[in-house]
Amino acid sequence: LYLLWITFSLLWADRPSVALEGVEEWLISAVVFVVVATTITNRRYVRAMLWAFVLGGAASVLIGLITTGLTPAQSAIASASQGEGRLLSGGVSDPNYLAAGVVAGAVIAGGLFATSRRAGARWILAISIAILILGEVASESRGGLLAAGGAAIAALILFKRQRLAVGSIIAIIVTVGALILVASPGAWQRISKFNGGGSGRTELWTVAWRIASDHPVVGVGLDNFITQEAKYVRQPGALKSVALIAEKPHVVHNQYLEAFTETGIIGFVLLTSMMVGFLSCGVRAAKGFDARGQPELATLARAVVVAEVSVYVALFFLSDGPDQRFWILFGIGAAMLGLASRASQPGGLPQ
């Protein structure tokens, strides 16, 4: 329904060609979701996909370290962090997008570590977690930091019987992150400094709310915020970062507000309902595995849910809904619900 609605938004979009490009991105992500959700048919495939998710995130951090090192980036990037001189942007060329992915990767790595019995695998996962933590801190992303906090809270809620172990892991991660921050005082100064308005985000959110107030039901059309934002800078109210809006138009940098602005309350409700459904898949899968005496799969299912929560928190600071990394994660959660359902049928769950 969401895909249909954003497709219909081409009818009232000021620039349908821009909206069409956005629809194509969402359709590709939907295909990725369907492929992942329908091809993971046994527990071995689950672990393989989760391993790929972790190693992919670690590889992205390493690419950034190899290409730019831990030095302030000078190249322009298409985000609100442009020109800020972050330490690391990773293989995705944007520190905020990097942070959103590495937090989820670190959560999944923790789930795999807890369910792995081989010493070699645990060493690889431990090293991967350290690399991902380094990537998160070096990205200097406040959104990533809040996503990590959201993941920590979700983990303590979901892992009721393992709260001591989860708390210990969180403490270790916080300690490692703190040591990295001590080695890079500039990173801590930026993360802890909130009086800069989020690199222009607050102005973008103000303008987005103005547009949404004028088009509350159907919005202005998918990805058409950038075509409308310059028209709203002259309304009453001070805007410090007008250049981000009028001269070099930027996206909203909040997926939920962007959905409301571009697709109206209808699109917003459809999007958030879909996201709640993804969480429900993982929670139901974990309960199903628990009921059938499969604690390892239950742990992995809960790790997927926690990773999804971290993504949802990160999307408060990003307009990155069709990011295929996230849809791979959503697909894994849906596939695990299918595995949990099949486990209750005659013949049990395939290895």
C-alpha positions in Angstrom: 0.0 0.0 0.0 2.8 2.4 0.8 4.5 1.7 -2.6 1.2 2.3 -4.3 0.6 5.6 -2.5 4.1 7.0 -3.3 3.5 6.0 -6.9 0.2 7.9 -6.9 2.1 10.9 -5.6 3.5 11.4 -9.0 0.1 12.7 -10.0 0.4 15.8 -7.8 4.2 16.2 -7.6 5.5 19.5 -8.9 8.4 17.5 -10.6 7.1 14.0 -11.4 10.5 13.0 -12.8 12.1 13.5 -9.4 9.3 11.6 -7.7 9.7 8.7 -10.2 13.4 8.3 -9.3 12.4 8.0 -5.7 9.7 5.4 -6.5 12.4 3.4 -8.3 14.6 3.4 -5.3 11.8 2.2 -3.0 10.8 -0.5 -5.5 14.4 -1.8 -5.7 14.5 -1.9 -1.8 11.1 -3.8 -1.8 12.6 -6.3 -4.3 15.6 -6.7 -2.0 13.3 -7.3 0.9 11.2 -10.0 -0.9 14.3 -11.8 -2.2 15.9 -11.9 1.3 12.6 -12.8 3.1 11.9 -15.7 0.7 15.3 -17.2 0.1 16.4 -17.7 3.8 14.9 -21.1 4.3 17.2 -22.6 7.1 19.2 -21.5 10.1 22.5 -21.8 8.1 21.3 -19.1 5.7 20.2 -16.9 8.6 23.7 -16.9 10.1 25.3 -16.5 6.7 23.2 -13.4 6.0 23.9 -11.9 9.4 27.6 -12.5 9.0 27.5 -10.8 5.7 25.7 -7.8 7.3 28.4 -7.5 10.0 31.4 -8.0 7.7 29.9 -5.5 5.2 29.7 -2.8 7.8 33.2 -3.5 9.1 34.5 -3.4 5.5 32.9 0.0 5.0 34.7 1.4 8.0 38.0 -0.1 6.8 37.5 1.4 3.4 37.2 4.8 5.0 40.3 4.2 7.1 42.3 3.1 4.1 41.2 5.9 1.8 41.1 8.9 4.1 42.3 7.7 7.5 41.3 9.4 10.7 41.7 13.0 9.3 39.0 15.6 8.7 37.4 15.0 5.2 37.6 17.9 2.8 35.5 16.6 0.0 31.9 17.7 -0.4 29.2 15.3 0.6 25.4 15.5 0.0 24.3 15.8 3.6 24.0 18.2 6.4 27.5 17.3 7.5 29.0 18.9 4.4 32.1 20.8 5.2 32.2 19.9 8.9 35.4 17.9 8.5 34.3 14.7 10.2 37.1 12.1 10.9 35.6 9.3 8.9 32.9 8.8 6.3 33.5 5.2 5.4 32.7 3.4 2.1 29.3 5.1 1.9 31.0 8.6 1.6 28.8 10.1 4.4 29.5 9.9 8.1 25.8 10.0 9.1 24.8 7.1 6.8 27.9 5.2 7.9 26.9 5.5 11.6 23.4 4.3 11.0 24.7 1.1 9.4 27.5 0.4 11.8 25.3 0.6 14.9 23.0 -2.1 13.5 26.0 -4.1 12.4 27.5 -4.0 15.9 24.2 -5.2 17.4 24.1 -8.1 15.0 27.7 -8.9 15.7 26.9 -9.1 19.4 24.1 -11.6 18.7 26.3 -13.8 16.6 29.1 -13.6 19.3 26.6 -14.8 21.9 25.5 -17.8 19.8 28.9 -18.8 18.3 30.9 -21.6 19.9 34.0 -21.6 17.8 36.9 -19.5 19.2 37.9 -18.3 15.7 34.5 -17.0 14.9 34.3 -15.2 18.2 37.7 -13.5 17.6 36.5 -12.3 14.2 33.3 -11.0 15.6 35.2 -9.3 18.5 37.5 -7.6 16.0 34.5 -6.6 13.9 32.7 -5.1 16.8 35.9 -3.0 17.7 36.1 -1.8 14.1 32.4 -0.9 14.0 32.7 1.0 17.3 35.7 2.9 15.9 33.6 3.7 12.8 30.7 5.0 14.9 32.9 7.2 17.1 35.0 8.5 14.2 31.9 9.4 12.2 31.1 12.0 15.0 27.4 11.4 14.3 25.0 12.5 17.0 22.3 10.5 15.3 24.4 7.4 15.4 25.1 8.0 19.1 21.4 8.3 19.8 20.7 5.2 17.7 23.2 3.3 19.9 21.4 4.5 23.0 18.1 3.4 21.6 19.6 0.0 20.8 20.9 -0.4 24.3 17.5 0.4 25.8 15.8 -2.1 23.4 18.3 -4.8 24.2 17.7 -4.4 28.0 14.0 -4.7 27.4 14.0 -7.6 24.9 16.7 -9.7 26.6 15.0 -10.0 30.0 16.8 -13.2 31.0 20.2 -12.0 29.9 20.2 -8.4 31.2 23.3 -8.9 33.2 25.2 -10.2 30.2 23.7 -7.4 27.9 24.6 -4.8 30.5 28.2 -6.1 30.7 28.5 -6.0 26.9 27.1 -2.4 26.8 29.6 -1.4 29.5 32.4 -2.9 27.5 31.3 -1.1 24.3 30.9 2.2 26.2 34.4 1.8 27.6 35.9 1.1 24.2 34.1 4.1 22.7 35.2 6.3 25.6 38.8 5.4 25.0 38.5 6.2 21.3 37.0 9.6 22.3 39.8 10.3 24.7 42.2 9.8 21.8 40.2 12.2 19.7 39.0 15.2 21.7 37.6 16.9 18.6 35.1 14.1 18.1 33.8 14.4 21.6 33.5 18.2 21.3 31.4 17.8 18.2 29.2 15.0 19.5 28.5 16.8 22.8 27.9 20.2 21.3 24.2 20.6 20.5 23.9 24.4 20.2 24.8 24.3 16.5 21.3 23.3 15.5 22.3 19.9 14.1 24.3 21.3 11.1 21.2 23.0 9.7 18.7 20.2 10.4 16.5 22.3 12.7 16.0 24.8 9.8 15.2 22.0 7.4 12.7 20.6 9.9 11.1 24.0 10.3 10.6 24.4 6.6 9.4 20.8 6.3 6.7 21.4 8.9 5.6 24.6 7.1 5.2 22.6 3.9 3.4 19.8 5.6 1.0 22.3 7.3 0.0 23.5 3.8 -0.3 19.9 2.4 -1.3 17.7 5.3 -3.3 15.0 3.6 -1.4 14.0 0.4 1.9 16.0 0.7 3.8 17.6 -2.1 4.9 14.3 -3.8 7.7 11.9 -3.2 11.2 13.5 -3.1 9.6 16.9 -4.0 10.6 18.6 -0.7 13.7 19.9 -2.5 11.6 21.5 -5.1 9.4 23.3 -2.6 11.6 24.3 0.3 13.0 27.5 -1.2 9.5 28.9 -1.4 9.1 28.8 2.4 12.2 30.6 3.7 10.5 34.0 3.6 7.9 33.1 6.2 8.2 34.6 9.7 10.9 33.1 11.8 14.7 33.2 11.8 16.5 30.7 9.7 20.3 30.6 10.1 21.1 28.0 7.4 19.2 29.4 4.4 21.9 28.2 2.0 21.0 24.6 2.8 17.5 25.4 1.6 17.5 28.0 -1.1 20.9 27.7 -2.7 21.8 24.0 -2.2 18.5 22.3 -1.4 18.8 19.4 1.0 16.5 16.6 2.0 14.6 16.9 5.3 17.1 14.7 7.2 14.2 13.1 9.1 12.5 10.2 7.4 9.3 10.5 9.3 8.9 14.2 8.8 9.9 13.8 5.2 7.2 11.1 4.7 4.6 13.5 6.2 5.8 16.4 4.1 5.9 14.5 0.8 3.2 11.9 1.1 0.9 13.4 3.7 -0.6 11.8 6.8 -1.7 8.9 4.6 1.9 8.1 3.6 3.2 8.7 7.1 0.7 6.2 8.6 1.4 3.6 6.0 5.2 3.9 6.4 5.1 3.7 10.2 2.6 0.8 10.2 5.0 -1.0 7.9 7.9 -0.4 10.2 5.9 -1.6 13.2 5.2 -4.7 11.2 8.9 -5.4 10.7 9.5 -5.2 14.4 6.5 -7.5 15.0 8.1 -10.1 12.7 11.2 -10.3 14.8 9.5 -10.3 18.2 7.0 -13.0 17.1 9.9 -15.1 15.7 11.8 -14.8 19.0 8.8 -16.0 20.9 8.2 -18.8 18.5 11.8 -20.0 18.8 11.6 -19.8 22.6 8.5 -21.9 22.6 10.2 -24.6 20.5 13.4 -24.7 22.5 15.7 -23.0 20.0 17.4 -20.3 22.2 20.2 -19.5 19.6 17.7 -18.5 16.9 15.6 -16.7 19.5 18.7 -14.6 20.5 19.5 -13.8 16.8 15.8 -12.8 16.2 16.0 -10.4 19.2 19.3 -9.0 17.9 17.6 -8.3 14.6 14.8 -6.4 16.4 17.3 -4.4 18.4 19.2 -3.6 15.2 15.9 -2.5 13.6 15.2 -0.2 16.5 18.6 1.4 16.1 17.8 2.0 12.4 14.5 3.6 13.3 16.2 6.0 15.8 18.8 6.9 13.2 16.1 7.7 10.7 15.0 10.6 13.0 18.2 12.3 11.6 18.3 10.8 8.1 16.2 10.7 5.0 17.3 7.2 4.1 14.2 5.1 4.0 15.0 3.0 0.9 18.6 2.2 2.1 19.1 -1.4 0.9 21.2 -2.2 4.0 18.1 -1.6 6.1 15.8 -3.6 3.9 18.2 -6.6 4.0 17.8 -6.4 7.8 14.0 -6.2 7.6 14.0 -9.1 5.2 16.0 -11.3 7.6 13.5 -10.5 10.3 10.6 -11.5 8.1 12.4 -14.7 7.1 13.0 -15.6 10.7 9.3 -15.4 11.4 8.8 -17.8 8.5 11.4 -20.2 10.0 9.7 -20.0 13.4 6.4 -20.9 11.8 7.8 -23.8 9.8 9.5 -25.1 13.0 6.1 -25.9 14.4 5.1 -28.0 11.5 5.9 -31.7 11.0 9.5 -32.2 10.1 10.7 -29.2 12.1 13.2 -26.6 10.9 15.7 -27.3 8.2 19.4 -27.1 9.2 
